Amino acid sequence: MPTQISLHDVTKSYADRLLLDGVSLSIRPGDRVGIVGENGAGKSTLLRIIAGIEQPDEGRTSLSADGGVGYLGQTPDLPPDHTVRDAIDAALAELRAIERRLRALESGLGSAGTRGLDEYGDLLTLFELRGGYEADARVAKALHGLGLEELDHDRRLGSLSGGEQARLGLACLIAASPEVMLLDEPTNHLDATALDWLEDALLAHRGTVLAVSHDRLFLQRIATTIVEVDADRRGLVRYGDGYGTFIATKAAARRRWEQDYARWCDEIDRLTAYAAGTAHGVAQGRLMKDNNKMAYDRDGGRVQASVSSRVRNAQERLRRLREEPVPRPPEPLRFRAAPGVGEAEGTLVQLDGVRVGARLAVDSFTVGAGERLLVHGANGAGKSTLLRVLAGVTEPDRGTVVRRGRIGFLAQEIPVSRPAEPLLTTFSRGLTGDAEELAGLLLSFGLFRERDLRVPVGALSAGQRRRLALARLLSRPADLLLLDEPTNHLALALVEELEEALAAWPGALVVVSHDRLLRRRFAGRPYEIRDGRPVLVPC
């Protein structure tokens, strides 16, 4: 089968930071590729290079798709003064241009020559392959599937929430049905119903799909191939047979790397000790036979020559090993630390008669010390509003809120107010201690490496900004944690570690999440937001 997308020896850097170093990749028509990797490894950059939005510093790329290419970034680029209708029209512009050309050709088919008939036939085939006749129906279906069926088409895009904009961009792309779809975190901002619809739509797509994602169930269901962007080696690692074998294959590769490194270290130690004098002991302590000193000295010379030769061989072997070392496997980023738990007991937050516009109506809601609550519901139901009221970030229009103890809050959106500020400076704000102590504290969480500390916050990826927010949360003691979509943008390994850390944490916890695996594993009381009201539902 021919290659549809290819990269040859592609290198890409930002300032002095190397992301991709001579990487190559080939994708065949119809492949569904999941792109994974650590936060900031270069996954979004890789997708933009494939889309032609960014150019590599070195190397070349190619993409062949007569049926068009569609790209959707994490944050859709929608003009705020345009309307929803304008966004839909822009997404379908290519299909509508083909349809207009077909109508124009139809009017002259009777007198058209071979060239005109060929053009008409080629365009008609392309239009049908892309489902041009069903495009408007697909728009309506996509908007319904993604929970936007009631969205006013005359509404300005600037008035939509970030989640609404992301879902609208996704609906437009799916409706346009390009041959190649390039999607950057398409599952963000989707509830369970929308996720099911998206997965079904992508499985039914007859073209090629490349998706950057941290959604484990999405990858299990969609991806036929996994490509990992390896942040430490600045390369790409391909895993066949989809997500099902990715974890096991990666773990096996990690074990082989560790074994190779251990063998390299053992050989270095052995040869170093040998060359330093262990071998010289072979010639020492020999008994003199027959008091024949001449023979003793002659034999000793032969032994020493042999030893010297072996030492030289060992030193040469040692030199070669050091020139071509097996790099030490990096310590995986780990969510090691648990927040300090205060001594607050009883009710930590109580809401009575709370109303926030038309989004939230809470007659009575309490969170007690040590309680674990999971909040879910459709997009726009009021989940984030509830957490913001519990945290004191949003004041209700009416009703009372009583809080006790220390509350830590992780918002869904992480704004950047000082983009030029180094990561360590942003982390340290409000904390006591010198720079060295605070750097040690930040690194102890396992969320960043030392090389990241001086990176400007504005240059961090969405996942790295989320890690920074988690680190700030961990650096302060809390009796209650309020986490709004905590797994969004986080690398797969870190999501697993985050779940384990939260499962072991004894403080009170309220989590809003669309992550289906997290919700399955969560031990606590589940609430669903219905018509703006939190309702306790059966487990």
C-alpha positions as CSV (number, residue, x, y, z in Angstrom):
1,M,0.0,0.0,0.0
2,P,1.4,3.5,-0.9
3,T,2.5,6.0,1.7
4,Q,0.2,8.9,2.2
5,I,2.2,10.9,4.8
6,S,5.9,10.8,5.2
7,L,8.6,12.6,7.2
8,H,12.3,12.2,6.2
9,D,15.1,13.2,8.7
10,V,13.0,16.0,10.2
11,T,14.6,18.2,12.8
12,K,12.8,20.9,14.7
13,S,13.9,23.3,17.5
14,Y,12.5,26.2,19.4
15,A,15.2,28.7,20.4
16,D,17.8,26.4,21.9
17,R,15.4,23.6,22.7
18,L,15.6,20.6,20.3
19,L,12.3,18.8,20.0
20,L,12.7,16.5,17.0
21,D,16.1,15.2,15.9
22,G,16.2,13.6,12.4
23,V,12.9,11.8,12.8
24,S,11.3,9.8,10.0
25,L,7.7,8.4,9.7
26,S,5.4,7.0,7.1
27,I,1.6,6.7,7.3
28,R,-0.5,4.7,4.9
29,P,-4.0,5.7,3.6
30,G,-6.7,4.6,6.1
31,D,-4.3,4.4,9.1
32,R,-5.7,5.7,12.4
33,V,-2.7,6.9,14.4
34,G,-2.7,7.9,18.0
35,I,0.2,10.3,18.9
36,V,1.3,10.1,22.5
37,G,4.2,11.3,24.7
38,E,5.2,13.4,27.6
39,N,3.9,17.0,28.0
40,G,6.0,19.3,25.9
41,A,7.7,16.5,24.0
42,G,6.6,17.9,20.6
43,K,3.3,16.1,19.8
44,S,1.5,19.2,18.7
45,T,4.6,20.4,16.8
46,L,4.7,17.1,15.0
47,L,1.1,17.5,14.0
48,R,1.5,21.1,12.8
49,I,4.5,20.0,10.7
50,I,2.5,17.3,9.0
51,A,-0.3,19.8,8.4
52,G,2.2,22.2,6.8
53,I,1.4,24.9,9.4
54,E,5.0,24.8,10.6
55,Q,8.2,24.0,8.6
56,P,11.0,21.7,9.8
57,D,14.4,23.2,10.4
58,E,15.8,20.3,8.4
59,G,14.4,17.4,6.5
60,R,11.4,17.1,4.3
61,T,7.7,16.1,4.6
62,S,5.1,15.1,2.1
63,L,1.3,14.6,2.3
64,S,-0.9,13.4,-0.6
65,A,-4.7,13.7,-0.2
66,D,-6.9,14.5,-3.1
67,G,-9.8,14.5,-0.7
68,G,-8.4,17.4,1.4
69,V,-6.7,17.8,4.7
70,G,-8.4,19.0,7.9
71,Y,-6.5,20.2,11.0
72,L,-7.9,21.0,14.4
73,G,-5.6,22.5,17.0
74,Q,-6.2,22.3,20.8
75,T,-7.6,25.9,20.6
76,P,-9.6,26.5,17.5
77,D,-8.7,29.7,15.6
78,L,-12.2,31.1,15.3
79,P,-12.6,34.9,14.5
80,P,-14.6,36.3,17.5
81,D,-16.6,38.6,15.3
82,H,-17.8,35.8,13.0
83,T,-20.9,33.8,13.6
84,V,-21.5,30.1,14.1
85,R,-23.0,30.1,10.6
86,D,-19.8,31.6,9.2
87,A,-17.7,28.9,10.9
88,I,-19.8,26.2,9.3
89,D,-19.7,27.9,5.9
90,A,-15.9,28.1,6.1
91,A,-15.6,24.5,7.0
92,L,-17.7,23.4,4.0
93,A,-16.2,26.0,1.6
94,E,-14.2,23.5,-0.4
95,L,-17.2,21.1,-0.8
96,R,-19.5,24.0,-1.8
97,A,-16.9,25.3,-4.3
98,I,-16.8,21.8,-5.9
99,E,-20.6,21.8,-6.0
100,R,-20.7,25.2,-7.7
101,R,-18.2,24.0,-10.3
102,L,-20.3,20.8,-10.9
103,R,-23.4,23.0,-11.5
104,A,-21.5,25.2,-13.9
105,L,-20.2,22.2,-15.8
106,E,-23.6,20.6,-15.9
107,S,-25.1,23.5,-17.8
108,G,-22.7,22.9,-20.7
109,L,-22.3,19.1,-20.7
110,G,-24.1,18.7,-24.0
111,S,-21.4,20.6,-25.8
112,A,-18.5,19.8,-23.5
113,G,-15.5,18.1,-25.0
114,T,-13.5,15.2,-23.5
115,R,-11.6,17.5,-21.1
116,G,-14.9,19.0,-19.7
117,L,-16.4,15.5,-19.3
118,D,-13.3,14.2,-17.6
119,E,-13.3,17.2,-15.2
120,Y,-16.9,16.7,-14.4
121,G,-16.4,13.0,-13.8
122,D,-13.4,13.6,-11.5
123,L,-15.2,16.3,-9.5
124,L,-18.3,14.2,-9.1
125,T,-16.4,11.2,-7.9
126,L,-14.5,13.4,-5.4
127,F,-17.7,15.1,-4.3
128,E,-19.5,11.8,-3.7
129,L,-16.4,10.3,-1.9
130,R,-16.4,13.2,0.5
131,G,-20.2,12.9,1.0
132,G,-20.9,16.3,-0.5
133,Y,-24.6,15.6,-0.8
134,E,-24.9,14.9,2.9
135,A,-22.7,17.7,4.1
136,D,-25.5,19.9,5.6
137,A,-27.1,16.8,7.2
138,R,-23.7,15.9,8.7
139,V,-23.4,19.4,10.2
140,A,-26.7,19.0,12.0
141,K,-25.7,15.4,13.1
142,A,-22.3,16.6,14.3
143,L,-23.8,19.5,16.3
144,H,-26.3,17.2,17.9
145,G,-23.7,14.5,18.6
146,L,-21.4,17.1,20.3
147,G,-24.2,18.7,22.3
148,L,-24.5,21.9,20.3
149,E,-27.8,21.2,18.6
150,E,-29.4,24.3,20.3
151,L,-26.6,26.6,19.4
152,D,-27.9,29.7,17.6
153,H,-26.3,29.9,14.2
154,D,-26.3,33.7,14.3
155,R,-24.4,33.8,17.6
156,R,-21.0,35.4,17.6
157,L,-18.1,33.0,18.1
158,G,-16.5,35.3,20.7
159,S,-19.4,34.8,23.0
160,L,-18.9,31.0,23.1
161,S,-17.0,29.3,25.9
162,G,-13.7,27.6,25.2
163,G,-15.4,24.2,25.3
164,E,-18.1,25.3,22.9
165,Q,-15.6,26.7,20.5
166,A,-13.6,23.4,20.6
167,R,-16.7,21.3,20.0
168,L,-17.9,23.6,17.2
169,G,-14.5,23.3,15.5
170,L,-14.6,19.6,15.8
171,A,-18.2,19.4,14.5
172,C,-17.2,21.5,11.4
173,L,-14.2,19.3,10.7
174,I,-16.1,16.1,11.0
175,A,-18.9,17.5,8.8
176,A,-16.4,18.6,6.1
177,S,-15.1,15.0,6.0
178,P,-11.6,15.6,4.6
179,E,-9.6,12.6,3.5
180,V,-7.0,13.2,6.2
181,M,-7.9,14.5,9.6
182,L,-5.3,15.9,12.0
183,L,-6.7,16.3,15.5
184,D,-5.0,17.7,18.5
185,E,-6.6,16.5,21.7
186,P,-10.1,16.2,20.2
187,T,-11.6,14.5,23.3
188,N,-11.0,17.6,25.5
189,H,-14.3,19.3,26.5
190,L,-16.4,16.2,25.5
191,D,-18.8,14.5,27.8
192,A,-19.5,10.7,27.6
193,T,-22.2,11.0,25.0
194,A,-20.1,13.2,22.8
195,L,-17.1,10.9,23.2
196,D,-19.1,8.0,22.0
197,W,-20.4,9.9,19.0
198,L,-16.9,11.1,18.1
199,E,-15.4,7.6,18.3
200,D,-18.2,6.2,16.1
201,A,-17.7,9.0,13.6
202,L,-13.9,8.5,13.3
203,L,-14.3,4.7,13.0
204,A,-16.8,5.3,10.1
205,H,-14.4,7.7,8.4
206,R,-12.9,6.2,5.2
207,G,-9.8,8.3,5.3
208,T,-6.8,8.7,7.5
209,V,-6.8,10.0,11.1
210,L,-3.9,11.3,13.2
211,A,-4.9,12.3,16.7
212,V,-2.8,13.5,19.6
213,S,-4.6,12.2,22.7
214,H,-4.3,11.4,26.3
215,D,-7.7,9.7,26.5
216,R,-6.9,6.0,27.1
217,L,-10.2,4.5,26.1
218,F,-10.3,6.7,23.0
219,L,-6.9,5.4,22.0
220,Q,-7.9,1.8,22.7
221,R,-10.9,2.1,20.5
222,I,-9.7,4.3,17.7
223,A,-5.9,3.8,17.1
224,T,-4.6,1.1,14.8
225,T,-1.1,2.4,15.4
226,I,0.6,4.3,18.3
227,V,3.4,6.8,17.6
228,E,5.2,8.0,20.7
229,V,7.2,11.3,20.7
230,D,10.2,10.4,22.9
231,A,11.2,13.6,24.8
232,D,14.5,12.2,26.0
233,R,15.7,10.9,22.6
234,R,13.9,13.6,20.5
235,G,12.7,10.8,18.3
236,L,9.6,8.9,17.3
237,V,8.8,5.3,18.3
238,R,6.1,3.4,16.5
239,Y,4.0,0.7,18.1
240,G,1.9,-1.5,15.9
241,D,-1.4,-3.2,16.7
242,G,-2.9,-0.2,18.4
243,Y,-3.0,0.8,22.1
244,G,-3.6,-2.7,23.3
245,T,0.1,-3.6,22.9
246,F,1.6,-0.1,23.5
247,I,1.9,-0.3,27.2
248,A,3.3,-3.9,27.3
249,T,5.8,-3.2,24.4
250,K,6.9,0.1,26.0
251,A,7.5,-1.6,29.3
252,A,9.5,-4.4,27.7
253,A,11.6,-1.8,25.8
254,R,12.2,0.0,29.1
255,R,13.4,-3.2,30.7
256,R,15.8,-3.9,27.9
257,W,17.2,-0.4,28.1
258,E,17.7,-0.8,31.8
259,Q,19.4,-4.2,31.3
260,D,21.6,-2.8,28.6
261,Y,22.6,0.1,30.9
262,A,23.3,-2.2,33.8
263,R,25.5,-4.4,31.7
264,W,27.3,-1.4,30.4
265,C,27.9,-0.1,34.0
266,D,29.1,-3.6,35.1
267,E,31.5,-3.8,32.2
268,I,32.9,-0.3,32.9
269,D,33.4,-1.2,36.6
270,R,35.0,-4.6,35.8
271,L,37.4,-3.2,33.2
272,T,38.3,-0.2,35.4
273,A,39.1,-2.4,38.3
274,Y,41.1,-4.7,36.0
275,A,43.1,-2.0,34.4
276,A,43.7,-0.2,37.8
277,G,45.6,-3.1,39.2
278,T,43.6,-6.3,39.7
279,A,45.4,-8.0,36.8
280,H,48.8,-7.0,38.2
281,G,48.3,-9.3,41.2
282,V,48.6,-12.3,38.9
283,A,52.4,-11.9,38.9
284,Q,52.8,-11.3,42.6
285,G,53.6,-13.8,45.3
286,R,55.0,-16.5,42.9
287,L,57.3,-19.1,44.6
288,M,60.9,-19.3,43.4
289,K,61.7,-22.8,42.3
290,D,65.2,-24.4,42.8
291,N,66.5,-21.0,44.0
292,N,67.0,-20.2,40.3
293,K,66.7,-16.4,40.3
294,M,67.6,-16.1,36.5
295,A,64.7,-18.4,35.5
296,Y,62.5,-16.7,38.1
297,D,63.1,-13.2,36.6
298,R,62.8,-14.5,33.0
299,D,59.4,-16.1,33.8
300,G,58.3,-13.0,35.7
301,G,59.1,-10.9,32.6
302,R,56.9,-13.1,30.5
303,V,54.1,-12.9,33.0
304,Q,54.4,-9.1,33.2
305,A,54.4,-8.7,29.4
306,S,51.3,-10.9,29.2
307,V,49.6,-8.9,32.0
308,S,50.6,-5.6,30.3
309,S,49.0,-6.8,27.1
310,R,45.8,-7.7,28.8
311,V,45.7,-4.4,30.6
312,R,46.2,-2.5,27.3
313,N,43.3,-4.5,25.8
314,A,41.2,-3.7,28.8
315,Q,42.0,-0.1,28.5
316,E,41.2,0.0,24.8
317,R,37.9,-1.8,25.5
318,L,37.2,0.7,28.2
319,R,37.9,3.6,25.9
320,R,35.5,2.3,23.3
321,L,32.7,1.7,25.9
322,R,33.1,5.3,27.2
323,E,33.0,6.7,23.6
324,E,29.8,4.9,22.9
325,P,28.0,4.8,26.2
326,V,24.5,3.4,26.8
327,P,22.6,6.4,28.1
328,R,21.1,6.1,31.5
329,P,17.3,5.5,31.3
330,P,15.7,8.7,32.6
331,E,13.7,8.5,35.7
332,P,10.0,8.6,34.7
333,L,8.1,11.7,35.8
334,R,6.1,10.7,38.8
335,F,3.4,12.3,40.9
336,R,5.1,11.3,44.1
337,A,4.0,13.8,46.7
338,A,0.6,14.0,48.4
339,P,-0.7,17.4,49.7
340,G,-0.3,18.0,53.4
341,V,-3.6,17.3,55.2
342,G,-4.8,19.8,57.8
343,E,-6.6,19.0,61.0
344,A,-10.0,20.3,60.0
345,E,-12.9,18.0,60.9
346,G,-16.6,17.9,60.2
347,T,-18.1,19.9,57.4
348,L,-15.6,21.8,55.2
349,V,-18.0,23.5,52.8
350,Q,-21.7,23.9,53.0
351,L,-24.0,25.5,50.3
352,D,-27.5,26.5,51.1
353,G,-30.0,28.1,48.6
354,V,-27.2,28.9,46.2
355,R,-28.0,30.3,42.8
356,V,-25.6,31.4,40.0
357,G,-27.6,32.8,37.1
358,A,-29.4,30.1,35.2
359,R,-26.4,27.7,35.5
360,L,-26.5,26.5,39.1
361,A,-29.3,25.9,41.6
362,V,-28.2,24.2,44.9
363,D,-30.6,23.9,47.7
364,S,-28.2,22.1,50.0
365,F,-24.8,20.6,49.4
366,T,-22.0,19.7,51.9
367,V,-18.5,18.3,51.7
368,G,-17.2,16.7,54.9
369,A,-13.6,16.0,56.0
370,G,-12.3,12.9,54.2
371,E,-15.3,12.7,51.8
372,R,-14.7,11.8,48.1
373,L,-17.2,13.1,45.6
374,L,-17.2,12.6,41.8
375,V,-19.2,15.2,39.8
376,H,-20.2,14.5,36.2
377,G,-22.8,15.7,33.7
378,A,-23.3,17.0,30.2
379,N,-21.2,19.9,28.9
380,G,-22.6,23.2,30.2
381,A,-24.5,21.5,33.0
382,G,-22.7,23.6,35.7
383,K,-20.0,21.3,37.0
384,S,-17.2,23.9,36.8
385,T,-19.5,26.5,38.2
386,L,-20.2,24.3,41.2
387,L,-16.4,23.8,41.9
388,R,-15.7,27.5,41.5
389,V,-18.4,28.3,44.1
390,L,-17.0,25.7,46.5
391,A,-13.5,27.2,46.0
392,G,-14.7,30.8,46.5
393,V,-13.6,31.8,43.1
394,T,-17.2,32.6,42.0
395,E,-19.6,34.3,44.4
396,P,-23.2,33.1,44.1
397,D,-26.0,35.6,43.1
398,R,-27.8,34.5,46.2
399,G,-27.6,31.9,49.0
400,T,-24.9,31.2,51.6
401,V,-21.5,29.4,51.4
402,V,-19.7,28.5,54.6
403,R,-16.1,27.2,54.3
404,R,-13.7,25.7,56.9
405,G,-10.1,24.4,56.6
406,R,-7.7,24.9,53.7
407,I,-8.9,24.4,50.2
408,G,-6.8,23.7,47.1
409,F,-8.4,24.3,43.7
410,L,-7.3,23.2,40.2
411,A,-9.2,25.0,37.6
412,Q,-9.9,23.5,34.2
413,E,-8.4,26.5,32.3
414,I,-4.9,27.6,33.3
415,P,-4.4,31.3,32.3
416,V,-0.9,32.7,31.7
417,S,-0.7,36.2,33.2
418,R,3.2,36.6,33.0
419,P,4.3,34.7,29.9
420,A,7.9,35.8,30.1
421,E,8.3,34.7,33.7
422,P,10.5,31.5,34.3
423,L,8.7,28.4,35.4
424,L,10.5,28.4,38.8
425,T,9.6,32.0,39.5
426,T,5.9,31.3,38.8
427,F,5.9,28.2,41.0
428,S,7.6,30.1,43.9
429,R,5.2,33.0,44.1
430,G,3.7,33.0,47.6
431,L,6.0,30.3,49.0
432,T,8.9,30.9,51.4
433,G,12.4,29.7,50.9
434,D,15.4,30.5,48.8
435,A,15.6,29.6,45.1
436,E,17.6,26.4,45.7
437,E,15.1,25.1,48.2
438,L,12.1,25.9,46.1
439,A,13.7,24.3,43.0
440,G,14.3,21.2,45.1
441,L,10.6,21.2,46.2
442,L,9.4,21.6,42.6
443,L,11.6,18.8,41.3
444,S,10.7,16.5,44.2
445,F,7.2,16.2,42.7
446,G,8.6,14.6,39.6
447,L,6.5,16.8,37.3
448,F,9.4,18.7,35.8
449,R,13.1,18.2,35.2
450,E,15.9,20.6,36.1
451,R,16.2,21.7,32.4
452,D,12.6,23.0,32.6
453,L,13.1,25.4,35.5
454,R,14.2,28.4,33.4
455,V,11.7,28.0,30.5
456,P,9.3,30.9,30.2
457,V,5.8,30.0,31.3
458,G,4.4,31.3,28.0
459,A,6.5,28.7,26.1
460,L,5.0,25.8,28.1
461,S,2.5,23.5,26.4
462,A,-1.0,23.1,27.8
463,G,0.0,19.9,29.6
464,Q,3.1,21.6,31.1
465,R,1.0,24.5,32.4
466,R,-1.3,21.9,34.0
467,R,1.7,20.2,35.6
468,L,2.8,23.6,37.0
469,A,-0.7,24.2,38.5
470,L,-0.6,20.7,40.0
471,A,2.8,21.5,41.5
472,R,1.6,24.7,43.1
473,L,-1.4,22.8,44.5
474,L,1.0,20.2,46.0
475,S,3.2,22.7,47.6
476,R,0.5,24.0,49.9
477,P,-1.3,21.9,52.6
478,A,-5.0,21.4,52.1
479,D,-7.9,19.7,53.8
480,L,-10.0,19.7,50.6
481,L,-9.0,19.4,47.0
482,L,-11.3,20.6,44.2
483,L,-10.1,19.3,40.8
484,D,-11.7,20.3,37.6
485,E,-10.8,17.8,34.8
486,P,-7.4,17.0,36.4
487,T,-6.4,14.6,33.7
488,N,-6.8,17.0,30.8
489,H,-3.6,17.4,28.7
490,L,-1.6,15.1,31.0
491,A,0.6,12.4,29.6
492,L,-0.7,8.8,29.9
493,A,1.8,7.7,32.5
494,L,1.2,10.7,34.7
495,V,-2.6,10.2,34.5
496,E,-2.1,6.7,36.0
497,E,0.2,8.1,38.7
498,L,-2.2,10.9,39.5
499,E,-5.0,8.4,40.0
500,E,-2.8,6.3,42.3
501,A,-1.8,9.4,44.3
502,L,-5.4,10.6,44.7
503,A,-6.6,7.1,45.7
504,A,-4.0,7.1,48.5
505,W,-4.7,10.7,49.7
506,P,-6.8,10.8,52.9
507,G,-8.2,14.4,52.6
508,A,-11.5,15.4,51.2
509,L,-11.8,15.4,47.4
510,V,-14.2,16.7,44.8
511,V,-13.4,15.8,41.2
512,V,-15.1,16.8,38.0
513,S,-14.0,14.6,35.2
514,H,-15.0,13.2,31.8
515,D,-12.1,10.7,32.0
516,R,-14.0,7.4,31.7
517,L,-11.3,5.2,33.3
518,L,-10.9,7.6,36.2
519,R,-14.6,7.5,36.8
520,R,-14.8,3.7,36.7
521,R,-12.0,3.5,39.2
522,F,-13.1,6.3,41.5
523,A,-14.1,5.2,45.0
524,G,-16.6,7.8,46.4
525,R,-20.1,9.3,46.0
526,P,-21.1,10.1,42.4
527,Y,-23.1,13.2,41.7
528,E,-24.6,14.2,38.3
529,I,-25.5,17.8,37.5
530,R,-29.1,17.8,36.1
531,D,-30.7,21.1,35.2
532,G,-28.1,22.9,37.2
533,R,-28.7,20.8,40.3
534,P,-26.3,18.2,41.8
535,V,-28.1,14.9,42.2
536,L,-26.7,11.9,44.0
537,V,-26.8,8.9,41.6
538,P,-26.4,5.2,42.2
539,C,-22.8,3.9,41.8
